[in-house]
């Protein structure tokens, strides 16, 4: 069942998607700069999670679009 997405909802989801993408890219960039493998791996894992959040929001918007 589709949910009706309002313009206000779309603006909020767009802002959230932008943040999730931005933070994922930042986490990947930081992981490349860190000399500690353990810490670099943690940053890469966090980047994957934020990238997944971005994809999930996009999938939600796509599945509920008219």
N, C-alpha and C positions, 0 to 999 in steps of 0.2 A: 504494500500500500504506500502510495506516495504521500509525502508531507508537503503542504503548501509552504513555499519559501518566499517570504516577503523581501522587499528591497532592503529593509533594515537588516534582515537576517543575512542577506547576501553581502552587504557591506561588512558586517561583523565577521562572517566566515572568510571573506577576502582578506581582512586584516589578520585573522588568525592563521590563514594559509601563508601569508607573506611572512609572518613571524616564524612559523615552523620551518619554512624553507631557509630563511635567513640564519636561524640558529643552527640548523643542520650544516650549512656551509661553513659557518664560523667554527663549529666543533671540529669539522674535518680539517680546516686550516690550522687550528690550534694543535690537533693531533700530529700534524706534520712537523710542527716546530718544537715539540716536546722530545727531550732526549730519553726520557724514561719510557720503556716499552709498556710497562704496566699501566701507566697513566695515559699514554697514547691510545692504548686499546680501550680504556674506559671512555675516552672522548669519542673514539670511533663508534662505540656501542651507543652512546648517547645520540650521536649524529644519525645513526640508523633508526633509532626510536623516533626522533623528530621528523625524519624523512617519511617514516611510516604514518605518523600523524597527518602530515601534509597529504599523503596519498589517500588516506581514509576520508579526510574532509572533502577532497576532490571527488572521490567516488560517491560520497553522500550527495553532494551538489549535483553531480551528473545523473544519479539515479532518481533524483527528485525534480529534475528540470522538466519543463513542459514540452 
